[in-house]
Amino acid sequence: MADLADLVSRLEAVTVRLEKCAAGGGGKASAADDDDDFDTVEAITEFKAVMDKADEVLKASENLPSDVHEISKLLKVVCEKNKEFLRVSVRAKACLPADAPVVMKPMNDAITEIGEYRDKNRASRQFNHLSAVSEAIPAFGWVCVAPRPLDYMAEMIGASDFYINRILKDFKDTPGHKEWCQKIKQMFSTLKEYVANNHKKGVTWNPNGGDAKEVAAKIYGGGAAPKAPAAPRAPPSAPAPPPPPPAGAKPKGAAAPATSNLFAEINKGADITKGLKKVTDAQKTHKNPELRGSSVVTEAALNKNKKAAAPAKKAAEPAKKPPKLQLVGKKWSCEYQSGVQDIVIDAQVTQSLYVFKCDNSVITVKGKINSITLDNCKKCGIIVDSLVASMDIVNSQSVKLQVNDKAPIVNIDKTDGCQVFVQKATGLDTEFVTAKSSEVNICLVEENGEYAESFVAEQFLTKYVDGKFVTELYEVVG
């Protein structure tokens, strides 16, 4: 029965096509009908699964903060632009390298907009949500990768796992965040599966298709590619040019070529020097001592025409922003502090602290606080009694952290030089997560104030063992 129903539907489609041909008075379907047929190929229809997953991500973000919902909408736009590009690929031949920026521009602009939105909202409490999307979104650049786009996609999608794990850790008791993270992972998994089934070695173009640039202009703009303007016509009443001069006639006032005079002078031979003036002994410096005094070049004469060297321009220093320490809602903001060693914050368990671009400063947090983020700081110190969620240190240099009681997790990312002090009595359960960081040391403080220092490994050794690559710590013996 299923086969019979499929056959009937195909016959109905053929009937509709024939009726359209008869109505048009020709033996061939219209160009519009042929163009619509391209949207029924598997490379287009199977992409609907990716679009459905993007809709699920958007729906899961409806009850989350506005910035998460906004970046979910931007993610849906990227999927739509990717589909438009695929509609171009099934209609056109492979585009020339010079045309690729034009053909891929709408999708590239949508991807760039997600990164810009993340950068404009760095102070957001949902910054990890924004980073999870912006780190994985380059996976849509598979259209530019051949012949192994799947390897590239796996690397880009894996970059977001770090931020997704932090979301699950920080919002484990808040409904909606876990579901949103699951939908994000499902959407990118579906995208990767689609590429594996349809474009395993790169974008599949139509070898019999049209010019990619013209097809893209039609798909993106809804019309044909713009044509070059026609050349302007000559005015009808333009006078005819004068007749050419008769053969052998010379134009009036025409001079002989200058090169003829040059060759005439060269052909004179020894007589060419007859026109030169003779230099007498009185005019020679080495035979007339009186001329030597007038020919001395002084240092003042040498420096007369020299311009004074312009002083080197100093590089413009970035404008310093005023320091800020304020509480907005449940979030403390400490920004642009420099050389301040006595910043004290009386925190509550529901509050968080964001420290940004501080230099040579010390912040003391009294009481229990939910979370602390140290971003883009140099030579700063944080002293905190207790943390409910996590301590995040990002893009910083030469920083110190002291935890007097408990901190469940300390995340250190893209940081050079970090020293963490935890109490042996209460800090043994602290977890440390490091990525792209160096010179990270953990100090275990005894009750008498003395501490034992341990380093976090930076070098690893990867070997191929039993059919797979195995990574282990690299130990230097010597």
C-alpha positions as a LaTeX table, in Angstrom:
\begin{tabular}{lrrr}
\hline
Residue & $x$ (\AA) & $y$ (\AA) & $z$ (\AA) \\
\hline
Met1 & 0.00 & 0.00 & 0.00 \\
Ala2 & 2.83 & 2.40 & 0.82 \\
Asp3 & 4.44 & 1.79 & $-2.59$ \\
Leu4 & 1.10 & 2.33 & $-4.35$ \\
Ala5 & 0.54 & 5.63 & $-2.50$ \\
Asp6 & 4.03 & 6.80 & $-3.44$ \\
Leu7 & 3.38 & 5.91 & $-7.09$ \\
Val8 & 0.09 & 7.81 & $-7.08$ \\
Ser9 & 1.72 & 10.93 & $-5.62$ \\
Arg10 & 4.43 & 10.84 & $-8.28$ \\
Leu11 & 1.85 & 10.50 & $-11.06$ \\
Glu12 & $-0.05$ & 13.48 & $-9.66$ \\
Ala13 & 3.15 & 15.55 & $-9.70$ \\
Val14 & 3.79 & 14.61 & $-13.34$ \\
Thr15 & 0.19 & 15.53 & $-14.21$ \\
Val16 & 0.61 & 18.98 & $-12.65$ \\
Arg17 & 3.79 & 19.54 & $-14.63$ \\
Leu18 & 2.14 & 18.52 & $-17.91$ \\
Glu19 & $-0.82$ & 20.80 & $-17.26$ \\
Lys20 & 1.53 & 23.72 & $-16.70$ \\
Cys21 & 3.33 & 22.93 & $-19.95$ \\
Ala22 & 0.05 & 22.86 & $-21.84$ \\
Ala23 & $-1.06$ & 26.16 & $-20.28$ \\
Gly24 & 2.23 & 27.79 & $-21.29$ \\
Gly25 & 1.92 & 26.57 & $-24.90$ \\
Gly26 & 5.35 & 24.89 & $-24.89$ \\
Gly27 & 6.77 & 21.46 & $-24.51$ \\
Lys28 & 8.96 & 22.29 & $-21.51$ \\
Ala29 & 8.22 & 23.29 & $-17.93$ \\
Ser30 & 8.92 & 26.87 & $-16.96$ \\
Ala31 & 12.24 & 27.93 & $-15.44$ \\
Ala32 & 10.49 & 28.61 & $-12.15$ \\
Asp33 & 9.28 & 25.00 & $-11.97$ \\
Asp34 & 12.79 & 23.68 & $-12.70$ \\
Asp35 & 14.21 & 25.98 & $-10.05$ \\
Asp36 & 11.74 & 24.68 & $-7.46$ \\
Asp37 & 12.80 & 21.10 & $-8.17$ \\
Phe38 & 16.28 & 21.83 & $-6.77$ \\
Asp39 & 14.75 & 22.34 & $-3.31$ \\
Thr40 & 13.52 & 18.74 & $-3.28$ \\
Val41 & 16.98 & 17.13 & $-3.44$ \\
Glu42 & 18.26 & 15.35 & $-0.33$ \\
Ala43 & 20.98 & 17.95 & 0.31 \\
Ile44 & 18.20 & 20.49 & 0.99 \\
Thr45 & 15.42 & 18.38 & 2.50 \\
Glu46 & 17.70 & 16.68 & 5.04 \\
Phe47 & 18.87 & 20.05 & 6.33 \\
Lys48 & 15.38 & 20.47 & 7.81 \\
Ala49 & 16.54 & 18.32 & 10.74 \\
Val50 & 19.14 & 20.98 & 11.60 \\
Met51 & 16.53 & 23.74 & 11.34 \\
Asp52 & 14.20 & 21.80 & 13.66 \\
Lys53 & 16.96 & 21.47 & 16.26 \\
Ala54 & 17.61 & 25.21 & 16.01 \\
Asp55 & 13.92 & 25.82 & 16.72 \\
Glu56 & 14.21 & 23.60 & 19.81 \\
Val57 & 17.18 & 25.64 & 21.06 \\
Leu58 & 15.18 & 28.83 & 20.57 \\
Lys59 & 12.17 & 27.39 & 22.39 \\
Ala60 & 14.35 & 26.19 & 25.30 \\
Ser61 & 15.72 & 29.74 & 25.70 \\
Glu62 & 12.31 & 31.43 & 26.04 \\
Asn63 & 12.29 & 31.10 & 29.84 \\
Leu64 & 15.98 & 31.98 & 30.25 \\
Pro65 & 17.52 & 35.48 & 30.54 \\
Ser66 & 17.15 & 37.78 & 27.54 \\
Asp67 & 20.77 & 37.58 & 26.36 \\
Val68 & 20.55 & 33.76 & 26.11 \\
His69 & 17.34 & 34.09 & 24.11 \\
Glu70 & 18.93 & 36.71 & 21.85 \\
Ile71 & 21.98 & 34.60 & 21.00 \\
Ser72 & 19.66 & 31.64 & 20.36 \\
Lys73 & 17.84 & 33.76 & 17.78 \\
Leu74 & 21.17 & 34.68 & 16.17 \\
Leu75 & 22.01 & 30.96 & 16.02 \\
Lys76 & 18.75 & 30.33 & 14.15 \\
Val77 & 19.72 & 33.07 & 11.65 \\
Val78 & 23.06 & 31.32 & 10.97 \\
Cys79 & 21.17 & 28.09 & 10.21 \\
Glu80 & 18.87 & 29.94 & 7.80 \\
Lys81 & 21.85 & 31.53 & 6.00 \\
Asn82 & 23.54 & 28.11 & 5.80 \\
Lys83 & 20.42 & 26.73 & 4.13 \\
Glu84 & 20.40 & 29.61 & 1.62 \\
Phe85 & 24.01 & 28.80 & 0.75 \\
Leu86 & 23.09 & 25.13 & 0.22 \\
Arg87 & 20.30 & 26.22 & $-2.13$ \\
Val88 & 22.99 & 28.02 & $-4.14$ \\
Ser89 & 25.29 & 24.96 & $-4.17$ \\
Val90 & 22.67 & 22.62 & $-5.69$ \\
Arg91 & 22.01 & 25.14 & $-8.49$ \\
Ala92 & 25.54 & 26.29 & $-9.34$ \\
Lys93 & 28.97 & 25.06 & $-10.28$ \\
Ala94 & 31.80 & 25.33 & $-7.77$ \\
Cys95 & 32.46 & 29.03 & $-7.26$ \\
Leu96 & 35.77 & 30.61 & $-8.17$ \\
Pro97 & 38.05 & 31.63 & $-5.27$ \\
Ala98 & 37.52 & 35.28 & $-6.19$ \\
Asp99 & 33.73 & 34.85 & $-5.92$ \\
Ala100 & 33.74 & 32.90 & $-2.64$ \\
Pro101 & 33.58 & 36.01 & $-0.36$ \\
Val102 & 30.46 & 37.20 & $-2.23$ \\
Val103 & 28.73 & 33.81 & $-2.27$ \\
Met104 & 29.40 & 33.16 & 1.42 \\
Lys105 & 28.98 & 36.72 & 2.71 \\
Pro106 & 25.47 & 36.40 & 4.28 \\
Met107 & 26.48 & 33.36 & 6.33 \\
Asn108 & 29.85 & 34.87 & 7.33 \\
Asp109 & 28.11 & 38.06 & 8.48 \\
Ala110 & 25.67 & 36.06 & 10.63 \\
Ile111 & 28.55 & 34.12 & 12.25 \\
Thr112 & 30.47 & 37.34 & 12.93 \\
Glu113 & 27.41 & 38.90 & 14.57 \\
Ile114 & 27.37 & 36.15 & 17.22 \\
Gly115 & 31.01 & 36.83 & 18.15 \\
Glu116 & 30.35 & 40.56 & 18.36 \\
Tyr117 & 27.31 & 40.01 & 20.58 \\
Arg118 & 29.39 & 37.89 & 22.97 \\
Asp119 & 32.13 & 40.54 & 23.15 \\
Lys120 & 29.61 & 43.32 & 23.88 \\
Asn121 & 28.16 & 41.36 & 26.83 \\
Arg122 & 31.29 & 40.21 & 28.65 \\
Ala123 & 29.91 & 41.44 & 31.97 \\
Ser124 & 26.79 & 39.27 & 31.63 \\
Arg125 & 26.19 & 36.56 & 34.22 \\
Gln126 & 25.31 & 34.33 & 31.27 \\
Phe127 & 28.69 & 34.93 & 29.61 \\
Asn128 & 29.34 & 31.18 & 29.57 \\
His129 & 26.12 & 30.67 & 27.58 \\
Leu130 & 27.24 & 33.25 & 25.02 \\
Ser131 & 30.71 & 31.70 & 24.84 \\
Ala132 & 29.31 & 28.19 & 24.37 \\
Val133 & 27.56 & 29.33 & 21.19 \\
Ser134 & 30.32 & 31.62 & 19.88 \\
Glu135 & 33.01 & 28.96 & 20.34 \\
Ala136 & 31.01 & 26.30 & 18.45 \\
Ile137 & 29.53 & 28.53 & 15.73 \\
Pro138 & 32.68 & 28.39 & 13.50 \\
Ala139 & 31.62 & 24.78 & 12.79 \\
Phe140 & 29.30 & 26.29 & 10.18 \\
Gly141 & 32.48 & 27.23 & 8.32 \\
Trp142 & 32.63 & 23.61 & 7.10 \\
Val143 & 31.54 & 24.98 & 3.72 \\
Cys144 & 35.07 & 26.35 & 3.26 \\
Val145 & 36.88 & 23.15 & 4.31 \\
Ala146 & 37.79 & 20.27 & 2.02 \\
Pro147 & 38.36 & 17.36 & 1.87 \\
Arg148 & 37.83 & 16.66 & 5.61 \\
Pro149 & 35.21 & 19.05 & 6.99 \\
Leu150 & 34.15 & 16.60 & 9.73 \\
Asp151 & 37.53 & 16.84 & 11.50 \\
Tyr152 & 37.30 & 20.61 & 11.46 \\
Met153 & 33.74 & 20.54 & 12.82 \\
Ala154 & 34.68 & 18.17 & 15.65 \\
Glu155 & 37.42 & 20.56 & 16.77 \\
Met156 & 35.15 & 23.63 & 16.70 \\
Ile157 & 32.24 & 21.90 & 18.47 \\
Gly158 & 34.57 & 20.50 & 21.12 \\
Ala159 & 35.73 & 24.03 & 21.97 \\
Ser160 & 32.31 & 24.77 & 23.48 \\
Asp161 & 32.36 & 21.80 & 25.90 \\
Phe162 & 34.43 & 23.77 & 28.41 \\
Tyr163 & 31.75 & 26.46 & 28.71 \\
Ile164 & 28.84 & 24.01 & 28.67 \\
Asn165 & 30.36 & 22.13 & 31.61 \\
Arg166 & 30.67 & 25.40 & 33.53 \\
Ile167 & 27.01 & 26.19 & 32.84 \\
Leu168 & 25.97 & 22.79 & 34.14 \\
Lys169 & 28.10 & 23.37 & 37.24 \\
Asp170 & 26.99 & 26.95 & 37.97 \\
Phe171 & 23.28 & 26.51 & 37.18 \\
Lys172 & 22.70 & 22.92 & 38.27 \\
Asp173 & 19.87 & 24.01 & 40.59 \\
Thr174 & 18.26 & 26.45 & 38.13 \\
Pro175 & 15.67 & 24.92 & 35.78 \\
Gly176 & 16.00 & 25.40 & 32.04 \\
His177 & 19.78 & 25.76 & 31.71 \\
Lys178 & 20.51 & 22.03 & 31.48 \\
Glu179 & 17.83 & 21.54 & 28.82 \\
Trp180 & 19.22 & 24.46 & 26.79 \\
Cys181 & 22.73 & 22.95 & 26.90 \\
Gln182 & 21.37 & 19.60 & 25.74 \\
Lys183 & 19.56 & 21.22 & 22.81 \\
Ile184 & 22.74 & 23.06 & 21.78 \\
Lys185 & 24.75 & 19.81 & 21.71 \\
Gln186 & 21.96 & 18.02 & 19.83 \\
Met187 & 21.79 & 20.75 & 17.18 \\
Phe188 & 25.52 & 20.66 & 16.41 \\
Ser189 & 25.49 & 16.84 & 16.43 \\
Thr190 & 22.67 & 16.92 & 13.89 \\
Leu191 & 24.64 & 19.40 & 11.75 \\
Lys192 & 27.68 & 17.14 & 11.82 \\
Glu193 & 25.54 & 14.12 & 10.89 \\
Tyr194 & 24.04 & 16.07 & 7.97 \\
Val195 & 27.50 & 16.96 & 6.63 \\
Ala196 & 28.64 & 13.33 & 7.00 \\
Asn197 & 25.68 & 12.14 & 4.90 \\
Asn198 & 25.71 & 14.80 & 2.18 \\
His199 & 29.05 & 16.65 & 2.06 \\
Lys200 & 31.61 & 14.27 & 3.55 \\
Lys201 & 34.49 & 15.61 & 1.42 \\
Gly202 & 33.34 & 19.21 & 1.18 \\
Val203 & 30.46 & 21.12 & $-0.39$ \\
Thr204 & 28.82 & 19.18 & $-3.23$ \\
Trp205 & 28.19 & 21.55 & $-6.15$ \\
Asn206 & 26.13 & 21.01 & $-9.30$ \\
Pro207 & 28.56 & 20.36 & $-12.21$ \\
Asn208 & 25.82 & 21.31 & $-14.70$ \\
Gly209 & 24.69 & 24.39 & $-12.78$ \\
Gly210 & 25.08 & 28.07 & $-13.46$ \\
Asp211 & 27.54 & 30.67 & $-12.28$ \\
Ala212 & 27.69 & 30.66 & $-8.47$ \\
Lys213 & 27.83 & 34.43 & $-8.16$ \\
Glu214 & 24.74 & 34.95 & $-10.32$ \\
Val215 & 22.80 & 32.17 & $-8.61$ \\
Ala216 & 23.71 & 33.61 & $-5.19$ \\
Ala217 & 22.43 & 37.05 & $-6.23$ \\
Lys218 & 19.14 & 35.45 & $-7.22$ \\
Ile219 & 18.76 & 33.35 & $-4.05$ \\
Tyr220 & 19.86 & 36.06 & $-1.60$ \\
Gly221 & 18.27 & 39.03 & $-3.30$ \\
Gly222 & 15.28 & 37.46 & $-5.02$ \\
Gly223 & 16.34 & 38.54 & $-8.51$ \\
Ala224 & 18.90 & 38.07 & $-11.24$ \\
Ala225 & 22.44 & 39.29 & $-10.92$ \\
Pro226 & 22.83 & 42.94 & $-11.97$ \\
Lys227 & 23.97 & 43.41 & $-15.56$ \\
Ala228 & 26.78 & 45.70 & $-16.61$ \\
Pro229 & 25.55 & 49.09 & $-17.91$ \\
Ala230 & 25.39 & 49.43 & $-21.70$ \\
Ala231 & 28.01 & 51.56 & $-23.41$ \\
Pro232 & 26.77 & 55.10 & $-24.22$ \\
Arg233 & 25.82 & 55.78 & $-27.84$ \\
Ala234 & 27.44 & 58.56 & $-29.87$ \\
Pro235 & 25.22 & 61.59 & $-30.54$ \\
Pro236 & 23.51 & 61.29 & $-33.97$ \\
Ser237 & 24.56 & 64.77 & $-35.14$ \\
Ala238 & 28.30 & 64.36 & $-34.49$ \\
Pro239 & 30.33 & 65.83 & $-37.41$ \\
Ala240 & 32.35 & 63.48 & $-39.58$ \\
Pro241 & 36.13 & 63.50 & $-39.05$ \\
Pro242 & 38.27 & 65.38 & $-41.63$ \\
Pro243 & 39.81 & 63.35 & $-44.48$ \\
Pro244 & 43.36 & 62.07 & $-43.95$ \\
Pro245 & 46.20 & 64.15 & $-45.45$ \\
Pro246 & 47.64 & 63.03 & $-48.79$ \\
Ala247 & 50.53 & 60.57 & $-48.74$ \\
Gly248 & 53.92 & 62.23 & $-48.31$ \\
Ala249 & 52.51 & 65.49 & $-46.99$ \\
Lys250 & 54.08 & 66.84 & $-43.78$ \\
Pro251 & 52.01 & 68.67 & $-41.22$ \\
Lys252 & 52.73 & 72.33 & $-40.77$ \\
Gly253 & 55.18 & 73.23 & $-38.05$ \\
Ala254 & 56.25 & 69.65 & $-37.48$ \\
Ala255 & 59.79 & 69.43 & $-36.10$ \\
Ala256 & 62.32 & 66.73 & $-36.89$ \\
Pro257 & 62.68 & 64.08 & $-34.21$ \\
Ala258 & 65.18 & 64.96 & $-31.51$ \\
Thr259 & 66.89 & 61.57 & $-31.84$ \\
Ser260 & 68.21 & 62.46 & $-35.32$ \\
Asn261 & 70.26 & 65.32 & $-33.85$ \\
Leu262 & 71.71 & 63.01 & $-31.21$ \\
Phe263 & 72.93 & 60.45 & $-33.72$ \\
Ala264 & 74.34 & 63.22 & $-35.92$ \\
Glu265 & 76.50 & 64.43 & $-33.02$ \\
Ile266 & 77.71 & 60.91 & $-32.22$ \\
Asn267 & 78.76 & 60.30 & $-35.84$ \\
Lys268 & 81.17 & 63.29 & $-35.75$ \\
Gly269 & 83.85 & 61.08 & $-34.16$ \\
Ala270 & 86.81 & 63.05 & $-32.77$ \\
Asp271 & 85.25 & 66.34 & $-33.81$ \\
Ile272 & 82.60 & 65.92 & $-31.13$ \\
Thr273 & 84.89 & 67.57 & $-28.52$ \\
Lys274 & 85.60 & 70.71 & $-30.54$ \\
Gly275 & 82.81 & 72.60 & $-28.84$ \\
Leu276 & 84.17 & 72.05 & $-25.31$ \\
Lys277 & 85.96 & 74.89 & $-23.45$ \\
Lys278 & 89.57 & 74.42 & $-22.37$ \\
Val279 & 90.32 & 74.54 & $-18.60$ \\
Thr280 & 93.46 & 76.61 & $-17.94$ \\
Asp281 & 95.95 & 76.03 & $-15.10$ \\
Ala282 & 94.64 & 79.11 & $-13.30$ \\
Gln283 & 91.25 & 77.39 & $-13.01$ \\
Lys284 & 92.69 & 74.13 & $-11.58$ \\
Thr285 & 92.70 & 73.81 & $-7.76$ \\
His286 & 95.78 & 71.57 & $-7.58$ \\
Lys287 & 97.85 & 74.08 & $-9.63$ \\
Asn288 & 96.47 & 77.34 & $-8.22$ \\
Pro289 & 96.90 & 77.54 & $-4.38$ \\
Glu290 & 94.63 & 80.60 & $-4.19$ \\
Leu291 & 91.63 & 78.48 & $-5.14$ \\
Arg292 & 92.22 & 75.99 & $-2.30$ \\
Gly293 & 91.14 & 78.40 & 0.46 \\
Ser294 & 87.84 & 79.14 & $-1.23$ \\
Ser295 & 87.03 & 75.47 & $-1.83$ \\
Val296 & 87.11 & 74.32 & 1.84 \\
Val297 & 83.71 & 73.07 & 2.93 \\
Thr298 & 82.98 & 73.96 & 6.56 \\
Glu299 & 80.75 & 71.98 & 8.93 \\
Ala300 & 78.37 & 74.94 & 9.19 \\
Ala301 & 77.87 & 74.83 & 5.42 \\
Leu302 & 77.14 & 71.09 & 5.57 \\
Asn303 & 74.50 & 71.54 & 8.29 \\
Lys304 & 72.96 & 74.61 & 6.71 \\
Asn305 & 70.43 & 72.74 & 4.60 \\
Lys306 & 69.86 & 69.88 & 7.02 \\
Lys307 & 66.48 & 69.85 & 8.67 \\
Ala308 & 66.27 & 69.26 & 12.35 \\
Ala309 & 65.28 & 65.66 & 13.05 \\
Ala310 & 61.69 & 65.49 & 14.22 \\
Pro311 & 61.31 & 63.94 & 17.65 \\
Ala312 & 59.92 & 60.42 & 17.63 \\
Lys313 & 56.22 & 60.34 & 18.22 \\
Lys314 & 55.14 & 58.47 & 21.29 \\
Ala315 & 52.48 & 55.85 & 20.93 \\
Ala316 & 49.14 & 57.15 & 22.06 \\
Glu317 & 48.25 & 55.71 & 25.43 \\
Pro318 & 44.78 & 54.22 & 25.77 \\
Ala319 & 42.33 & 56.49 & 27.54 \\
Lys320 & 42.06 & 55.60 & 31.20 \\
Lys321 & 38.56 & 54.93 & 32.39 \\
Pro322 & 37.45 & 55.96 & 35.87 \\
Pro323 & 37.57 & 53.22 & 38.53 \\
Lys324 & 34.25 & 51.69 & 39.49 \\
Leu325 & 33.06 & 49.74 & 42.53 \\
Gln326 & 29.32 & 49.32 & 42.78 \\
Leu327 & 26.54 & 46.85 & 43.47 \\
Val328 & 23.86 & 46.52 & 40.78 \\
Gly329 & 21.13 & 44.14 & 41.79 \\
Lys330 & 22.98 & 41.06 & 43.03 \\
Lys331 & 26.19 & 41.72 & 41.13 \\
Trp332 & 29.27 & 43.57 & 42.39 \\
Ser333 & 31.39 & 45.27 & 39.70 \\
Cys334 & 35.00 & 46.21 & 40.43 \\
Glu335 & 36.63 & 47.73 & 37.34 \\
Tyr336 & 39.70 & 49.78 & 36.36 \\
Gln337 & 41.20 & 49.88 & 39.85 \\
Ser338 & 44.94 & 50.62 & 39.90 \\
Gly339 & 47.26 & 50.46 & 42.90 \\
Val340 & 44.41 & 50.12 & 45.44 \\
Gln341 & 45.35 & 47.61 & 48.14 \\
Asp342 & 42.42 & 47.95 & 50.55 \\
Ile343 & 39.23 & 47.21 & 48.59 \\
Val344 & 36.76 & 45.48 & 50.93 \\
Ile345 & 33.40 & 44.00 & 49.89 \\
Asp346 & 30.80 & 42.73 & 52.38 \\
Ala347 & 29.16 & 40.00 & 50.33 \\
Gln348 & 26.05 & 37.90 & 50.64 \\
Val349 & 25.49 & 34.33 & 49.54 \\
Thr350 & 23.26 & 35.36 & 46.61 \\
Gln351 & 25.69 & 37.92 & 45.19 \\
Ser352 & 28.48 & 37.61 & 42.61 \\
Leu353 & 31.61 & 39.68 & 41.92 \\
Tyr354 & 33.06 & 40.63 & 38.52 \\
Val355 & 36.59 & 42.12 & 38.53 \\
Phe356 & 37.72 & 43.61 & 35.21 \\
Lys357 & 40.99 & 45.29 & 34.10 \\
Cys358 & 42.37 & 45.96 & 37.56 \\
Asp359 & 46.10 & 46.42 & 38.13 \\
Asn360 & 48.23 & 46.01 & 41.25 \\
Ser361 & 45.20 & 45.88 & 43.54 \\
Val362 & 43.92 & 43.64 & 46.35 \\
Ile363 & 40.20 & 42.86 & 46.84 \\
Thr364 & 39.00 & 41.32 & 50.11 \\
Val365 & 35.57 & 39.63 & 50.09 \\
Lys366 & 34.11 & 39.11 & 53.55 \\
Gly367 & 31.45 & 36.47 & 54.10 \\
Lys368 & 30.16 & 33.83 & 51.68 \\
Ile369 & 29.63 & 34.82 & 48.03 \\
Asn370 & 28.13 & 32.89 & 45.12 \\
Ser371 & 30.88 & 33.33 & 42.50 \\
Ile372 & 33.83 & 35.54 & 41.51 \\
Thr373 & 35.23 & 36.26 & 38.03 \\
Leu374 & 38.67 & 37.84 & 37.54 \\
Asp375 & 38.99 & 39.03 & 33.92 \\
Asn376 & 41.96 & 40.71 & 32.20 \\
Cys377 & 43.75 & 41.73 & 35.42 \\
Lys378 & 47.46 & 42.08 & 36.25 \\
Lys379 & 49.26 & 41.67 & 39.59 \\
Cys380 & 46.01 & 41.47 & 41.53 \\
Gly381 & 45.04 & 39.52 & 44.63 \\
Ile382 & 41.69 & 38.13 & 45.77 \\
Ile383 & 41.04 & 37.13 & 49.40 \\
Val384 & 37.70 & 35.40 & 49.91 \\
Asp385 & 36.19 & 33.65 & 52.91 \\
Ser386 & 33.97 & 31.13 & 51.12 \\
Leu387 & 32.46 & 30.45 & 47.67 \\
Val388 & 29.20 & 28.71 & 46.83 \\
Ala389 & 29.83 & 28.06 & 43.12 \\
Ser390 & 33.17 & 28.81 & 41.43 \\
Met391 & 36.13 & 31.14 & 41.13 \\
Asp392 & 36.99 & 31.98 & 37.47 \\
Ile393 & 40.30 & 33.54 & 36.42 \\
Val394 & 40.47 & 34.48 & 32.71 \\
Asn395 & 43.04 & 36.35 & 30.57 \\
Ser396 & 45.06 & 37.52 & 33.56 \\
Gln397 & 48.72 & 37.74 & 34.57 \\
Ser398 & 50.54 & 37.34 & 37.90 \\
Val399 & 47.48 & 36.97 & 40.12 \\
Lys400 & 46.98 & 35.43 & 43.56 \\
Leu401 & 43.92 & 33.85 & 45.16 \\
Gln402 & 43.47 & 33.02 & 48.84 \\
Val403 & 40.47 & 30.97 & 50.03 \\
Asn404 & 40.03 & 31.02 & 53.80 \\
Asp405 & 37.29 & 28.39 & 53.91 \\
Lys406 & 35.82 & 26.50 & 50.94 \\
Ala407 & 35.69 & 26.85 & 47.15 \\
Pro408 & 34.11 & 23.98 & 45.19 \\
Ile409 & 35.90 & 24.71 & 41.91 \\
Val410 & 38.57 & 27.09 & 40.58 \\
Asn411 & 38.67 & 27.64 & 36.78 \\
Ile412 & 41.86 & 29.11 & 35.32 \\
Asp413 & 41.82 & 29.93 & 31.61 \\
Lys414 & 44.42 & 31.75 & 29.44 \\
Thr415 & 46.36 & 32.97 & 32.46 \\
Asp416 & 50.13 & 33.29 & 32.92 \\
Gly417 & 51.21 & 33.18 & 36.56 \\
Cys418 & 48.59 & 32.19 & 39.15 \\
Gln419 & 49.13 & 31.22 & 42.80 \\
Val420 & 46.20 & 29.72 & 44.73 \\
Phe421 & 46.23 & 29.35 & 48.52 \\
Val422 & 43.73 & 26.89 & 50.05 \\
Gln423 & 43.43 & 25.70 & 53.64 \\
Lys424 & 44.46 & 22.12 & 54.31 \\
Ala425 & 41.64 & 21.74 & 56.83 \\
Thr426 & 38.83 & 22.80 & 54.45 \\
Gly427 & 40.20 & 23.03 & 50.91 \\
Leu428 & 41.12 & 19.45 & 50.02 \\
Asp429 & 37.84 & 18.99 & 48.09 \\
Thr430 & 38.52 & 21.95 & 45.76 \\
Glu431 & 38.69 & 21.05 & 42.05 \\
Phe432 & 41.05 & 22.93 & 39.74 \\
Val433 & 40.34 & 23.24 & 35.99 \\
Thr434 & 43.10 & 24.80 & 33.87 \\
Ala435 & 43.26 & 25.54 & 30.14 \\
Lys436 & 45.93 & 27.39 & 28.10 \\
Ser437 & 47.60 & 28.57 & 31.32 \\
Ser438 & 51.18 & 28.53 & 32.64 \\
Glu439 & 52.99 & 28.94 & 35.97 \\
Val440 & 50.00 & 27.78 & 38.02 \\
Asn441 & 50.88 & 26.79 & 41.59 \\
Ile442 & 48.61 & 25.49 & 44.38 \\
Cys443 & 49.65 & 26.17 & 47.98 \\
Leu444 & 48.22 & 24.02 & 50.78 \\
Val445 & 48.26 & 26.10 & 53.98 \\
Glu446 & 48.75 & 24.42 & 57.38 \\
Glu447 & 47.13 & 25.64 & 60.60 \\
Asn448 & 50.42 & 27.22 & 61.72 \\
Gly449 & 50.56 & 29.35 & 58.55 \\
Glu450 & 53.21 & 27.36 & 56.72 \\
Tyr451 & 52.33 & 25.97 & 53.30 \\
Ala452 & 53.45 & 23.34 & 50.80 \\
Glu453 & 53.52 & 24.41 & 47.15 \\
Ser454 & 52.65 & 22.17 & 44.20 \\
Phe455 & 52.69 & 23.01 & 40.51 \\
Val456 & 50.11 & 22.24 & 37.85 \\
Ala457 & 51.57 & 20.31 & 34.90 \\
Glu458 & 52.04 & 22.17 & 31.61 \\
Gln459 & 53.76 & 19.56 & 29.42 \\
Phe460 & 52.11 & 16.38 & 28.15 \\
Leu461 & 53.25 & 13.44 & 26.07 \\
Thr462 & 50.96 & 11.85 & 23.48 \\
Lys463 & 51.76 & 8.39 & 22.09 \\
Tyr464 & 50.00 & 5.90 & 19.83 \\
Val465 & 49.29 & 2.82 & 21.95 \\
Asp466 & 47.03 & $-0.14$ & 21.12 \\
Gly467 & 45.27 & 1.52 & 18.21 \\
Lys468 & 44.65 & 4.92 & 19.80 \\
Phe469 & 46.49 & 8.03 & 21.00 \\
Val470 & 47.14 & 8.18 & 24.73 \\
Thr471 & 48.13 & 11.40 & 26.53 \\
Glu472 & 50.05 & 11.40 & 29.80 \\
Leu473 & 52.16 & 13.78 & 31.85 \\
Tyr474 & 55.63 & 14.45 & 30.48 \\
Glu475 & 58.33 & 14.04 & 33.10 \\
Val476 & 61.87 & 15.28 & 32.49 \\
Val477 & 64.46 & 13.05 & 34.15 \\
Gly478 & 67.95 & 14.44 & 34.60 \\
\hline
\end{tabular}
